[in-house]
Amino acid sequence: MTGVGRRKSGQSITEVVVGGLILVPIVLAIIDLAVVVLGGEICNDLAKQAARAAANASGRPEAVAAVADVQTHFTASSLYTGLNLNLSQYDGTPDGIATVISSVTINLPVAIPFLQVGPSMGVKSQATEAIVGIAPPRPVN
Amino acid sequence: MYILLMVFFFPFLNLIGMCVEYGDCLYLNSLILRQATLEHLLVMDNSSGTPQLTTDLSASTDPAGSLNTIINAWMNGGLGKFASSGVMPVQTINVDLTEGTPRCKYVHLDLNVECKPFLNIPFFLRIPGLNAPMMFKFHSRGVIENVPS
């Protein structure tokens, strides 16, 4: 191999290594971002579902049971753990509201060294629904 | 440069494209689930002695039902043309009457969507998502809005 040929192959290897050093962290960060976005979506969805279930209840004990039922049915994976649903407000009146705060721990598949994010992070969400499980009083004629 | 393009760049571009397609299918799933929760899936049956809840899943089983209408609209729109391989997504719903409380029932939705790969990467093996269609399977549940009492 001549000196020029060796220099060209060396240049190609350098390009692959430098390109890989840039591309691979970007793709890993994209995967992490997707996991975080999905985790946020799960957290938000569960809060809404629990709030809707609590709004259907006719009293606080039933509302707490409904929220617990949503939490029980959550299938934890290695990425999403530690779901906590908390019925933070339940007015118990026909014109009241039910509010649920949810939190989920997201375990990132790849810890990003330079951004100092991970290996796990928590997300919180809150949802409020109008109570529909308690009938309003009959109108007085 | 060839290695960089064929091993890293195009497969990574494909991966990003498949992520977008997944989000597209997730959007379809949320549309169908939302509609399913609004349907009158539960009926109070008074024909026998004690009134009891029964299920009416015609919104899902009827080809012209509201859930299949959403899928048709999605397939004919840009989102469906972007993601779908051309095979009609399949949805099934069911309601477990023993689940939840008397006032709070849930509908379970299963949705299978076959997506085409964003780019067809030439490779001697057929790998779903790389050079073959990929199936996304969604399982979700939602609170039924109209529960007869």
Interface residues (C-beta under 8 A of the other chain):
Chain A: S12 E15 V16 G19 G20 L23 V24 V27 I30 A34 E41 Q49 R52 A53 N56 A57 S58 E62 A65 A66 D69 H73 G133
Chain B: M1 I3 L4 F8 F9 F12 L15 I16 C19 L26 E99 G100 T101 R103 C104 R141 G142 V143 V147
